[in-house]
């Protein structure tokens, strides 16, 4: 049996919430959402922190958004969710954790679709 709060448990819950969030998107966005790989990490690694990513970051979008033109230095498009940070941010409450997974995933997905921080805040995804 998985222990609540273990990385395996956090990962299982994150997969469930992402699938639910994707299924609730308008049909026209679902294919795009499913095309973006999502990686799950406990927290930002030392390389991210050295690059200026805060150690308590909840999620990160990397790569080119659909609104960007092709880059001469493309980075693979992906979303990273930092599960232990999300768990701590949610106060180790599973219902709050589920909601934070959904909000953070949709926030980072919004970046992929070309939204900036103001657009995301206006949609309650800040």
DODREN-174391 format. One line per field, with one value per atom (N, C-alpha, C): atom name; residue number from 1; x, y, z. Coordinates in Angstrom, 2 decimals. Layout:
N
atom: (CA	...);
nr: (NUM	...);
east: (X	...);
north: (Y	...);
up: (Z	...);
This chain:
126
atom: (N	CA	C	N	CA	C	N	CA	C	N	CA	C	N	CA	C	N	CA	C	N	CA	C	N	CA	C	N	CA	C	N	CA	C	N	CA	C	N	CA	C	N	CA	C	N	CA	C	N	CA	C	N	CA	C	N	CA	C	N	CA	C	N	CA	C	N	CA	C	N	CA	C	N	CA	C	N	CA	C	N	CA	C	N	CA	C	N	CA	C	N	CA	C	N	CA	C	N	CA	C	N	CA	C	N	CA	C	N	CA	C	N	CA	C	N	CA	C	N	CA	C	N	CA	C	N	CA	C	N	CA	C	N	CA	C	N	CA	C	N	CA	C	N	CA	C	N	CA	C	N	CA	C	N	CA	C	N	CA	C	N	CA	C	N	CA	C	N	CA	C	N	CA	C	N	CA	C	N	CA	C	N	CA	C	N	CA	C	N	CA	C	N	CA	C	N	CA	C	N	CA	C	N	CA	C	N	CA	C	N	CA	C	N	CA	C	N	CA	C	N	CA	C	N	CA	C	N	CA	C	N	CA	C	N	CA	C	N	CA	C	N	CA	C	N	CA	C	N	CA	C	N	CA	C	N	CA	C	N	CA	C	N	CA	C	N	CA	C	N	CA	C	N	CA	C	N	CA	C	N	CA	C	N	CA	C	N	CA	C	N	CA	C	N	CA	C	N	CA	C	N	CA	C	N	CA	C	N	CA	C	N	CA	C	N	CA	C	N	CA	C	N	CA	C	N	CA	C	N	CA	C	N	CA	C	N	CA	C	N	CA	C	N	CA	C	N	CA	C	N	CA	C	N	CA	C	N	CA	C	N	CA	C	N	CA	C	N	CA	C	N	CA	C	N	CA	C	N	CA	C	N	CA	C	N	CA	C	N	CA	C	N	CA	C	N	CA	C	N	CA	C	N	CA	C	N	CA	C	N	CA	C	N	CA	C	N	CA	C	N	CA	C	N	CA	C	N	CA	C	N	CA	C	N	CA	C	N	CA	C);
nr: (1	1	1	2	2	2	3	3	3	4	4	4	5	5	5	6	6	6	7	7	7	8	8	8	9	9	9	10	10	10	11	11	11	12	12	12	13	13	13	14	14	14	15	15	15	16	16	16	17	17	17	18	18	18	19	19	19	20	20	20	21	21	21	22	22	22	23	23	23	24	24	24	25	25	25	26	26	26	27	27	27	28	28	28	29	29	29	30	30	30	31	31	31	32	32	32	33	33	33	34	34	34	35	35	35	36	36	36	37	37	37	38	38	38	39	39	39	40	40	40	41	41	41	42	42	42	43	43	43	44	44	44	45	45	45	46	46	46	47	47	47	48	48	48	49	49	49	50	50	50	51	51	51	52	52	52	53	53	53	54	54	54	55	55	55	56	56	56	57	57	57	58	58	58	59	59	59	60	60	60	61	61	61	62	62	62	63	63	63	64	64	64	65	65	65	66	66	66	67	67	67	68	68	68	69	69	69	70	70	70	71	71	71	72	72	72	73	73	73	74	74	74	75	75	75	76	76	76	77	77	77	78	78	78	79	79	79	80	80	80	81	81	81	82	82	82	83	83	83	84	84	84	85	85	85	86	86	86	87	87	87	88	88	88	89	89	89	90	90	90	91	91	91	92	92	92	93	93	93	94	94	94	95	95	95	96	96	96	97	97	97	98	98	98	99	99	99	100	100	100	101	101	101	102	102	102	103	103	103	104	104	104	105	105	105	106	106	106	107	107	107	108	108	108	109	109	109	110	110	110	111	111	111	112	112	112	113	113	113	114	114	114	115	115	115	116	116	116	117	117	117	118	118	118	119	119	119	120	120	120	121	121	121	122	122	122	123	123	123	124	124	124	125	125	125	126	126	126);
east: (0.83	0.00	0.88	0.52	1.30	1.03	2.08	1.94	1.55	0.51	0.09	1.28	1.57	2.69	3.98	4.03	5.22	5.24	6.42	6.50	5.61	5.57	4.72	3.25	2.81	1.42	1.18	2.10	1.96	1.91	2.71	2.75	1.43	0.89	-0.38	-1.50	-1.57	-2.59	-2.39	-1.15	-0.87	-1.34	-1.08	-1.56	-3.08	-3.76	-5.22	-5.74	-5.18	-5.66	-5.36	-4.21	-3.89	-4.87	-5.17	-6.12	-7.48	-7.90	-9.19	-9.17	-8.10	-7.99	-7.99	-7.26	-7.24	-8.63	-9.35	-10.68	-11.69	-11.43	-12.34	-12.05	-10.95	-10.61	-11.57	-11.78	-12.55	-11.90	-12.72	-12.21	-11.11	-11.22	-10.22	-8.84	-8.77	-7.48	-6.92	-7.75	-7.32	-6.14	-6.16	-5.06	-3.75	-3.80	-2.60	-2.08	-3.01	-2.62	-1.94	-2.47	-1.90	-0.57	-0.27	0.99	2.18	1.92	3.01	3.41	4.65	5.09	5.11	4.74	4.78	5.74	6.66	7.64	7.33	7.52	7.26	8.57	8.89	10.10	9.70	10.50	10.18	10.25	11.34	11.57	12.61	12.81	13.82	15.20	15.90	17.23	18.24	19.47	20.48	20.75	20.62	20.82	19.75	18.50	17.42	17.66	18.00	18.22	19.38	20.45	21.59	21.18	20.18	19.68	18.65	18.40	17.51	16.09	15.82	14.50	14.44	13.44	13.32	13.15	13.77	13.68	12.25	11.35	9.97	9.00	9.53	8.70	7.77	6.52	5.53	5.51	5.74	5.71	6.51	6.83	7.67	7.29	7.19	7.00	8.31	8.79	10.03	9.73	10.42	10.26	9.54	9.05	8.38	6.88	6.21	4.75	4.24	2.98	2.38	2.39	2.51	2.53	3.93	4.96	6.34	6.66	7.52	8.07	9.16	9.54	10.62	11.91	12.62	13.86	15.04	16.16	17.38	18.02	17.54	18.02	16.82	16.07	14.87	15.19	14.36	14.44	13.20	13.31	12.10	11.00	9.81	8.67	8.26	8.08	7.63	7.12	6.33	5.88	6.49	7.01	7.54	6.70	6.18	5.47	6.33	6.54	7.40	6.50	6.33	5.30	5.50	6.72	6.92	6.66	7.03	6.74	5.23	4.52	3.07	2.42	2.92	2.40	2.60	3.79	4.06	3.21	3.09	2.28	0.83	0.36	-1.03	-1.20	-0.16	-0.25	-0.40	0.10	0.03	-1.42	-2.33	-3.75	-4.05	-4.55	-4.71	-5.70	-6.80	-7.77	-7.14	-6.40	-5.73	-4.63	-3.93	-2.88	-3.48	-4.60	-5.26	-5.61	-6.13	-6.49	-5.25	-4.17	-2.93	-2.31	-2.41	-1.94	-2.70	-4.02	-4.86	-4.52	-4.46	-4.18	-2.80	-1.80	-0.42	-0.28	-0.87	-0.82	-1.47	-2.67	-3.36	-2.62	-1.96	-1.15	-0.01	0.74	1.87	1.38	0.27	-0.31	-0.72	-1.22	-1.57	-0.37	0.81	2.02	2.27	2.07	2.23	1.30	0.06	-0.91	-0.70	0.36	0.73	0.23	-0.32	-0.82	0.32	0.22	1.21	0.62	1.39	0.97	-0.34	-0.54	-1.80	-2.98	-2.82	-3.90	-4.26	-3.24	-3.46	-4.12	-3.68	-4.28	-5.76	-6.08	-7.47	-8.34	-7.75	-8.48	-8.42	-7.86	-7.77	-6.70	-5.70	-4.65	-3.31	-3.32	-2.07	-1.58);
north: (-1.18	0.00	1.25	2.22	3.44	4.36	4.93	5.88	7.24	7.85	9.19	10.13	10.88	11.81	11.24	9.91	9.34	9.80	9.80	10.26	9.40	8.09	7.23	7.62	7.94	8.37	9.72	10.66	11.98	11.84	10.94	10.70	10.12	9.15	8.54	9.60	10.40	11.45	12.47	12.84	13.82	13.30	12.04	11.45	11.50	11.16	11.19	12.60	13.58	14.96	15.53	15.19	15.65	15.07	13.79	13.15	13.81	14.10	14.77	16.17	16.92	18.28	18.26	17.33	17.23	16.92	16.03	15.64	16.76	17.73	18.87	20.02	19.93	20.99	20.93	22.07	22.02	21.00	20.30	19.24	19.73	20.96	21.51	21.64	21.70	21.85	20.53	19.50	18.24	17.61	17.61	16.99	17.72	19.06	19.84	19.58	19.50	19.25	17.89	16.90	15.55	15.42	16.39	16.32	16.87	17.55	18.12	17.13	16.65	15.73	16.42	15.67	16.16	15.28	15.94	15.27	15.61	14.65	14.85	14.71	15.72	15.72	16.11	15.72	16.14	17.67	18.26	19.70	20.07	21.37	21.75	21.23	20.67	20.15	21.31	20.99	22.03	22.82	22.19	22.91	23.97	23.63	24.63	25.77	25.43	26.46	27.36	26.77	27.56	28.49	28.08	28.91	29.94	30.02	31.04	30.59	29.30	28.79	28.65	29.24	29.18	27.74	27.38	26.01	25.57	26.54	26.19	26.32	26.39	26.48	25.27	25.51	24.44	23.75	24.51	23.95	24.82	24.25	24.95	24.51	25.48	25.18	25.47	24.51	24.67	24.46	25.20	25.03	26.19	25.95	27.00	26.86	27.99	27.97	27.93	27.67	27.67	29.06	30.09	31.47	31.89	31.15	31.49	30.98	31.71	31.21	30.21	29.40	28.44	29.14	28.52	29.06	28.38	29.10	28.49	27.59	27.70	26.85	26.23	25.40	24.86	23.93	24.01	23.12	22.25	20.99	20.16	20.77	20.83	21.35	20.34	20.83	19.97	20.80	20.16	20.73	19.88	20.55	19.84	20.26	19.28	19.54	19.03	19.89	19.56	19.10	17.79	17.21	17.43	17.33	17.55	19.02	19.94	21.35	21.60	20.97	21.11	20.55	19.42	18.78	19.70	20.27	21.20	22.46	23.00	24.20	23.96	22.74	22.38	22.05	22.23	21.95	20.48	19.63	18.17	17.68	18.42	18.04	17.52	16.28	15.67	16.41	16.88	17.61	18.89	19.61	20.83	20.49	19.38	18.94	18.67	17.97	17.68	18.98	19.94	21.23	21.96	21.92	22.59	21.91	20.59	19.89	20.41	20.47	20.91	22.34	23.24	24.65	24.81	24.16	24.31	23.70	22.54	21.92	22.84	23.34	24.22	25.53	26.02	27.24	27.02	25.94	25.65	25.33	24.63	24.34	25.65	26.59	27.91	28.58	28.44	28.99	28.33	27.03	26.33	26.90	27.22	27.76	29.26	29.83	31.22	32.26	31.87	32.84	33.35	34.63	35.18	35.18	35.67	35.63	36.38	37.53	38.28	37.47	36.81	35.98	34.86	34.24	33.13	33.60	34.75	35.30	35.61	36.17	36.49	35.24	34.07	32.81	32.06	32.71	32.07	31.00	31.07	30.05	30.64	31.44	32.05	31.41);
up: (0.00	0.00	0.00	-0.87	-0.96	0.23	0.73	1.83	1.27	1.85	1.44	1.61	0.56	0.60	0.04	-0.19	-0.83	-2.28	-2.89	-4.28	-5.18	-4.95	-5.77	-5.66	-4.46	-4.25	-4.93	-4.74	-5.37	-6.89	-7.43	-8.87	-9.37	-8.65	-9.04	-9.06	-8.02	-7.94	-9.06	-9.33	-10.39	-11.75	-12.04	-13.30	-13.39	-12.29	-12.28	-12.55	-11.87	-12.01	-13.39	-13.94	-15.30	-16.31	-16.19	-17.11	-17.00	-15.78	-15.57	-16.19	-15.93	-16.47	-18.00	-18.59	-20.06	-20.60	-19.93	-20.37	-20.27	-19.41	-19.23	-20.19	-20.91	-21.88	-23.06	-23.73	-24.97	-25.92	-26.65	-27.53	-28.46	-28.93	-29.86	-29.22	-27.88	-27.19	-26.67	-26.62	-26.01	-26.74	-28.05	-28.80	-28.53	-28.56	-28.26	-26.86	-25.91	-24.52	-24.39	-25.05	-24.95	-25.69	-26.57	-27.32	-26.53	-25.43	-24.63	-23.55	-23.60	-22.55	-21.19	-20.17	-18.80	-18.01	-17.34	-16.50	-15.05	-14.18	-12.76	-12.00	-11.24	-10.41	-8.99	-8.00	-6.63	-6.47	-6.96	-6.87	-7.94	-8.20	-9.20	-8.81	-9.80	-9.53	-9.43	-9.09	-8.88	-10.15	-11.32	-12.58	-12.78	-12.51	-12.62	-11.64	-10.40	-9.39	-9.81	-10.34	-10.81	-11.96	-12.73	-13.83	-13.38	-12.07	-11.55	-11.25	-11.36	-11.01	-9.49	-8.86	-7.41	-6.94	-5.83	-5.32	-5.00	-4.73	-4.39	-5.57	-6.78	-7.98	-8.07	-8.47	-8.56	-9.91	-10.97	-12.31	-13.26	-14.41	-15.37	-16.78	-17.68	-19.10	-19.79	-20.57	-21.33	-22.81	-23.64	-25.07	-25.70	-26.89	-27.66	-27.55	-27.33	-27.31	-28.74	-28.89	-30.22	-30.84	-30.00	-30.49	-30.94	-30.55	-30.92	-32.31	-32.96	-34.22	-33.90	-34.87	-34.64	-34.21	-33.31	-32.78	-33.46	-33.47	-33.99	-32.92	-31.68	-30.59	-29.88	-30.60	-29.98	-28.82	-27.82	-26.67	-26.73	-26.40	-26.42	-25.56	-26.10	-25.37	-24.31	-23.09	-22.01	-20.85	-20.03	-18.77	-17.67	-16.65	-15.48	-14.28	-13.56	-12.32	-11.17	-10.18	-9.04	-7.89	-7.79	-6.95	-5.46	-4.96	-3.53	-3.18	-4.08	-3.85	-3.84	-4.77	-4.82	-3.56	-3.08	-1.87	-0.66	-0.55	0.56	0.42	-0.79	-1.03	-0.64	-0.86	-0.52	0.96	1.74	3.17	3.49	2.62	2.73	2.84	2.23	2.18	0.78	0.70	-0.62	-1.51	-0.97	-1.80	-2.34	-1.49	-1.93	-2.95	-2.73	-3.67	-5.04	-5.07	-6.35	-7.08	-6.36	-6.97	-7.47	-6.71	-7.13	-8.35	-8.43	-9.63	-10.84	-10.72	-11.83	-12.23	-11.25	-11.54	-12.17	-11.59	-12.08	-13.48	-13.69	-15.02	-16.06	-15.76	-16.71	-16.91	-15.87	-15.97	-16.98	-16.77	-17.67	-19.08	-19.19	-20.50	-21.20	-20.41	-20.96	-21.60	-20.98	-21.60	-22.96	-23.03	-24.31	-25.37	-24.97	-25.91	-26.17	-25.57	-25.88	-24.91	-23.77	-22.80	-21.93	-21.57	-20.64	-19.22	-18.27	-16.87	-16.64	-17.31	-17.16	-17.67	-18.84	-19.38	-18.40	-17.82	-16.91	-15.61	-15.11	-13.89	-14.13	-15.29	-15.61	-15.64	-15.88	-15.92	-14.60	-13.57	-12.25	-12.17	-13.04	-13.08	-12.65	-11.61	-11.15	-9.88);
